Amino acid sequence: MYKYGPSGNAFVGLEGMNTVPNATDCNSDFDCSPVLPTTTTTTTTTTAAPTTTTTTTQIPAGTLLSTYCDGTTKMGTYADGGGGSYTNAIEFNSVDCGYVDPAGTLLSTYCDGTTKMGTYANGSGGSYNQVIEYNSTDCGYVYPAGTLLDTNCFGYDLWGTYADGSGGTYTDLIESNSTSCGYSAPTTTAAPTTTTTTTAAPTTTTTTTAAPTTTTTTAAPTTTTTTTAAPTTTTTTTVALNPTCHEVTYDSSVYGLDQNRYGIAYVDYQGNFVKVRFNDMLASVNGSELIYYVCADSVSQDIWDVNNNVAVPQYNGALSRSSQGEPCDGFCSPPGGGF
């Protein structure tokens, strides 16, 4: 038997057609083309009695023979190409097997103008619609230029992500040494003030009688001392950078983000604001986890859309980071490399 492509209809080969094996193992029709040929055995006996012909046909491997339910899992029975069969799951939580999505399960999304809508399961086999987000960028909404979209702390500095009015974004410093980022102003103590008080000596009066009355009054000189308070001293404290090696782990199985677009942002050991894609950094691989080592003063808690220069906190569930406490000056050398 032959096919025109993996999905073609099977037909009996014409006289003169050859089958050339390509030595590739296969388990189903989708693994090769044409499919495994049908084996036809013909036995012809020539005697005085009538001729007897026996034909045996094998079903191609991977052909679905039947379906059944195992709980709410839809199962299929398939031909193995050798006259037998095997079973395999077709669909878990199949509605054909009585599965009902729990109430509140998001089934699909669509746009009503610039409003993003969701269709949710009601828990009884039906559904309802509900607003997910007004003015959604997924539905073509463009924020006016200068709209503050998000804020992030890098060290003690507060940074903002703003819309540029064309569907993109830019970042700008909102406040240095921001209390919102944990900054505490240093305490300044004024110099003490000294006060000196001088008291004048008492006045002496002498009176002589028998002669004409003579009165002599002598006032002691008054001494005045003026003390000027010491000037107030103001001390300005500059917060020093404290770069250490940070371990940043991205789990690619959570959202499956484009690693040539998304990455992280951090303040490096020189105080520069850096944004870098996941694929631009050296990583240690542990299954679906990519582990990076960064020399930084601080690392943003958000995953960063580097192409659009904006934080995307909705994907933070795939990211974890921690400081290793090891001082660094630009490079970390953990097992598996660094950046």
C-alpha positions as CSV (number, residue, x, y, z in Angstrom):
1,M,0.0,0.0,0.0
2,Y,1.2,3.6,-0.8
3,K,0.1,7.1,0.2
4,Y,0.5,10.6,-1.3
5,G,1.9,12.2,1.9
6,P,1.3,11.3,5.6
7,S,-2.4,12.2,5.4
8,G,-3.1,10.8,1.9
9,N,-5.5,7.9,1.1
10,A,-3.9,4.5,0.9
11,F,-3.8,2.8,-2.5
12,V,-2.5,-0.4,-3.9
13,G,0.8,0.1,-5.8
14,L,0.9,-0.2,-9.5
15,E,3.0,-2.9,-11.3
16,G,6.6,-1.8,-11.5
17,M,6.5,0.5,-8.4
18,N,9.4,-0.2,-6.0
19,T,9.6,0.4,-2.2
20,V,13.0,1.5,-1.0
21,P,13.5,1.2,2.8
22,N,15.2,4.2,4.5
23,A,16.2,2.3,7.7
24,T,14.3,4.8,9.9
25,D,12.3,3.2,12.8
26,C,8.7,4.3,13.1
27,N,5.7,3.8,15.4
28,S,3.0,5.6,13.5
29,D,1.9,6.8,10.0
30,F,3.3,10.3,10.9
31,D,6.9,9.0,11.3
32,C,7.3,8.1,7.6
33,S,5.8,8.3,4.2
34,P,4.7,6.0,2.6
35,V,3.3,4.0,5.4
36,L,4.2,0.4,6.2
37,P,2.9,-1.7,3.3
38,T,0.0,-4.0,3.7
39,T,1.2,-7.6,3.7
40,T,-0.8,-9.7,1.4
41,T,-0.4,-13.5,1.4
42,T,-1.9,-15.4,-1.5
43,T,-1.9,-19.1,-1.6
44,T,-2.9,-20.7,-4.9
45,T,-3.3,-24.5,-5.3
46,T,-3.6,-25.8,-8.8
47,T,-5.4,-29.2,-8.8
48,A,-8.4,-30.6,-10.3
49,A,-10.2,-29.0,-7.4
50,P,-11.2,-25.3,-7.4
51,T,-8.4,-22.7,-6.6
52,T,-8.4,-21.4,-3.0
53,T,-7.0,-17.8,-2.3
54,T,-6.4,-16.6,1.3
55,T,-5.6,-12.9,1.9
56,T,-4.3,-11.5,5.3
57,T,-4.3,-7.7,5.7
58,Q,-2.4,-5.9,8.5
59,I,-3.6,-2.5,9.8
60,P,-0.9,0.1,9.6
61,A,0.8,1.1,12.9
62,G,-0.8,4.1,14.6
63,T,-4.2,3.6,13.2
64,L,-6.9,4.5,15.8
65,L,-9.1,1.5,16.3
66,S,-11.4,2.6,19.2
67,T,-11.7,5.0,22.1
68,Y,-12.9,4.6,25.7
69,C,-12.9,6.6,28.9
70,D,-10.7,6.0,32.0
71,G,-12.4,8.3,34.5
72,T,-12.3,11.7,32.7
73,T,-9.3,10.7,30.6
74,K,-10.1,9.8,26.9
75,M,-8.1,6.8,25.9
76,G,-7.4,5.4,22.4
77,T,-6.6,1.9,21.2
78,Y,-4.1,1.9,18.2
79,A,-2.8,-0.7,15.8
80,D,0.8,-1.6,16.3
81,G,1.4,-2.7,12.7
82,G,2.1,-6.2,13.6
83,G,-1.4,-7.5,14.1
84,G,-1.6,-6.3,17.7
85,S,-2.6,-3.0,19.5
86,Y,-1.6,-0.6,22.2
87,T,-3.3,2.1,24.2
88,N,-2.4,5.7,24.8
89,A,-4.1,8.8,26.3
90,I,-5.8,11.1,23.8
91,E,-7.0,13.8,26.2
92,F,-6.8,14.4,30.0
93,N,-9.9,16.1,31.6
94,S,-11.9,15.4,28.4
95,V,-15.5,16.8,28.2
96,D,-16.3,13.6,26.1
97,C,-15.7,11.7,29.4
98,G,-17.8,13.9,31.6
99,Y,-15.1,16.4,32.7
100,V,-16.5,19.8,33.8
101,D,-14.2,22.8,34.2
102,P,-14.3,24.3,37.7
103,A,-16.2,27.6,38.1
104,G,-14.0,30.5,37.3
105,T,-11.7,28.6,34.9
106,L,-10.6,31.0,32.1
107,L,-11.6,29.3,28.8
108,S,-10.7,32.0,26.2
109,T,-10.2,35.7,25.7
110,Y,-11.4,38.2,23.1
111,C,-11.5,42.0,22.6
112,D,-14.5,44.3,22.7
113,G,-13.0,47.5,21.4
114,T,-10.0,48.2,23.6
115,T,-11.5,46.2,26.5
116,K,-10.1,42.7,27.1
117,M,-12.9,40.2,27.9
118,G,-12.7,36.6,29.2
119,T,-15.0,33.6,28.9
120,Y,-15.1,31.6,32.1
121,A,-16.5,28.2,33.1
122,N,-19.5,28.4,35.4
123,G,-18.9,25.0,37.0
124,S,-22.0,23.4,35.4
125,G,-20.8,22.9,31.9
126,G,-21.7,26.4,30.8
127,S,-19.8,29.7,30.7
128,Y,-20.1,33.5,31.3
129,N,-18.2,36.6,30.1
130,Q,-16.4,39.1,32.3
131,V,-14.1,42.1,31.8
132,I,-10.4,41.3,32.4
133,E,-9.0,44.7,31.6
134,Y,-10.2,48.1,30.4
135,N,-7.8,50.0,28.0
136,S,-5.9,46.8,27.4
137,T,-2.7,47.0,25.3
138,D,-3.6,43.5,24.1
139,C,-6.6,45.0,22.4
140,G,-4.7,47.9,20.8
141,Y,-4.9,50.5,23.5
142,V,-2.0,53.0,23.6
143,Y,-1.3,54.9,26.8
144,P,-0.8,58.7,26.4
145,A,2.8,59.9,26.5
146,G,4.1,60.3,30.1
147,T,1.7,57.9,31.7
148,L,3.4,56.2,34.7
149,L,3.1,52.5,34.2
150,D,5.3,51.0,36.9
151,T,7.9,51.9,39.5
152,N,11.0,50.0,40.7
153,C,13.6,50.5,43.3
154,F,17.3,50.1,42.5
155,G,19.2,50.5,45.7
156,Y,17.7,53.6,47.3
157,D,16.7,55.2,44.0
158,L,13.1,55.1,42.7
159,W,12.7,54.7,39.0
160,G,9.6,54.9,36.9
161,T,8.5,53.3,33.6
162,Y,6.5,55.7,31.4
163,A,4.5,55.3,28.2
164,D,6.0,57.1,25.2
165,G,2.6,57.6,23.4
166,S,3.5,55.3,20.6
167,G,3.0,51.9,22.2
168,G,6.6,51.8,23.7
169,T,8.0,52.9,27.0
170,Y,11.0,54.6,28.6
171,T,12.5,54.8,32.1
172,D,13.4,57.8,34.1
173,L,14.6,58.5,37.7
174,I,11.8,59.7,39.9
175,E,13.7,60.3,43.2
176,S,17.2,59.7,44.5
177,N,17.5,58.4,48.1
178,S,13.7,57.7,48.2
179,T,12.1,56.7,51.5
180,S,9.9,54.5,49.4
181,C,13.0,52.4,48.6
182,G,14.1,52.2,52.3
183,Y,16.3,55.3,52.5
184,S,16.7,57.0,55.9
185,A,18.2,60.5,56.1
186,P,21.2,60.8,58.5
187,T,20.6,62.5,61.9
188,T,22.4,65.9,62.4
189,T,23.3,67.1,65.9
190,A,23.7,70.9,66.5
191,A,26.7,72.3,68.5
192,P,25.9,73.4,72.1
193,T,25.3,77.1,72.9
194,T,27.2,78.7,75.9
195,T,25.7,81.7,77.7
196,T,27.7,83.8,80.2
197,T,26.0,86.3,82.6
198,T,28.0,89.1,84.4
199,T,26.4,90.8,87.5
200,A,27.4,94.4,88.3
201,A,28.9,95.2,91.8
202,P,26.5,96.9,94.3
203,T,26.4,100.8,94.5
204,T,28.0,102.4,97.6
205,T,26.6,105.6,99.2
206,T,28.5,107.7,101.9
207,T,26.8,110.5,103.9
208,T,28.8,113.0,106.2
209,T,26.8,115.2,108.8
210,A,27.9,118.5,110.7
211,A,29.1,120.1,107.7
212,P,27.0,120.8,104.7
213,T,25.6,117.5,103.5
214,T,27.7,115.8,100.9
215,T,26.5,112.8,99.0
216,T,29.0,110.8,96.9
217,T,27.7,108.0,94.7
218,T,30.1,105.8,92.9
219,A,28.8,103.1,90.5
220,A,30.9,100.1,89.8
221,P,31.6,99.6,86.1
222,T,29.2,97.3,84.2
223,T,30.9,94.4,82.4
224,T,29.0,92.9,79.4
225,T,30.2,89.6,77.9
226,T,28.7,88.4,74.6
227,T,29.0,84.8,73.7
228,T,28.3,83.7,70.1
229,A,26.9,80.2,69.6
230,A,29.0,77.9,67.5
231,P,27.7,77.5,63.9
232,T,25.5,74.5,63.1
233,T,27.3,71.8,61.2
234,T,25.5,69.8,58.5
235,T,26.9,66.4,57.5
236,T,26.0,64.9,54.1
237,T,26.2,61.2,54.0
238,T,26.7,59.5,50.6
239,V,25.4,55.9,50.4
240,A,28.2,53.7,49.2
241,L,27.6,50.9,46.7
242,N,27.8,47.3,48.1
243,P,28.0,45.0,45.1
244,T,27.7,41.3,45.8
245,C,27.2,38.2,43.7
246,H,23.4,37.6,43.2
247,E,22.0,34.2,42.1
248,V,19.0,34.8,39.7
249,T,16.9,31.8,38.6
250,Y,14.5,31.8,35.7
251,D,12.2,28.8,35.2
252,S,11.5,28.6,31.5
253,S,8.6,26.1,32.0
254,V,6.3,28.6,33.8
255,Y,5.5,31.0,31.0
256,G,7.8,30.0,28.1
257,L,8.9,33.6,27.5
258,D,11.0,34.6,24.5
259,Q,14.5,34.7,26.0
260,N,15.7,36.9,23.2
261,R,13.3,39.6,24.4
262,Y,12.9,39.1,28.2
263,G,15.5,39.3,30.9
264,I,16.4,41.1,34.1
265,A,17.4,44.6,35.2
266,Y,19.9,45.6,37.9
267,V,22.2,48.3,39.3
268,D,25.8,47.1,38.6
269,Y,28.8,47.4,40.8
270,Q,29.5,50.9,39.4
271,G,25.9,52.2,40.0
272,N,24.8,51.9,36.3
273,F,21.3,50.8,35.5
274,V,21.6,47.7,33.3
275,K,19.0,45.7,31.4
276,V,20.1,42.3,29.8
277,R,18.2,39.5,28.0
278,F,18.3,35.9,29.4
279,N,20.0,34.7,26.2
280,D,22.7,37.3,26.5
281,M,23.9,35.9,29.8
282,L,25.9,32.7,30.7
283,A,23.7,30.3,32.6
284,S,23.8,27.0,34.5
285,V,21.0,24.7,33.4
286,N,19.0,22.6,35.8
287,G,16.1,21.0,33.9
288,S,13.9,23.9,32.9
289,E,15.7,26.3,35.3
290,L,18.3,28.7,34.0
291,I,20.6,30.0,36.8
292,Y,22.6,33.2,36.4
293,Y,25.2,34.9,38.6
294,V,25.3,38.7,38.5
295,C,27.6,41.1,40.2
296,A,25.2,43.9,41.3
297,D,24.4,46.4,44.0
298,S,20.7,45.4,43.6
299,V,18.6,43.3,41.3
300,S,15.0,44.3,40.3
301,Q,12.3,42.0,41.6
302,D,10.6,42.1,38.1
303,I,11.2,40.4,34.9
304,W,12.2,43.0,32.3
305,D,10.9,43.3,28.6
306,V,14.3,44.5,27.3
307,N,13.0,45.2,23.7
308,N,10.3,47.6,25.1
309,N,12.3,48.8,28.1
310,V,9.6,48.0,30.6
311,A,9.1,45.8,33.7
312,V,6.5,43.0,33.3
313,P,5.7,42.0,36.9
314,Q,2.9,39.6,35.7
315,Y,5.7,37.1,34.8
316,N,7.5,37.4,38.2
317,G,6.3,33.9,39.1
318,A,9.1,32.5,36.9
319,L,11.9,34.5,38.6
320,S,13.7,34.2,41.9
321,R,16.9,36.0,43.1
322,S,19.0,36.2,46.2
323,S,22.3,37.8,47.2
324,Q,25.1,35.3,47.9
325,G,26.9,37.9,50.1
326,E,30.2,37.5,48.3
327,P,31.7,41.0,47.4
328,C,32.5,41.5,43.7
329,D,33.9,44.1,41.3
330,G,32.3,43.1,38.0
331,F,32.4,39.3,37.7
332,C,31.1,36.3,39.6
333,S,32.6,32.9,39.1
334,P,30.1,30.3,40.4
335,P,30.0,26.7,39.0
336,G,28.6,26.9,35.4
337,G,29.9,30.4,34.7
338,G,28.9,34.0,35.5
339,F,28.2,37.3,34.0
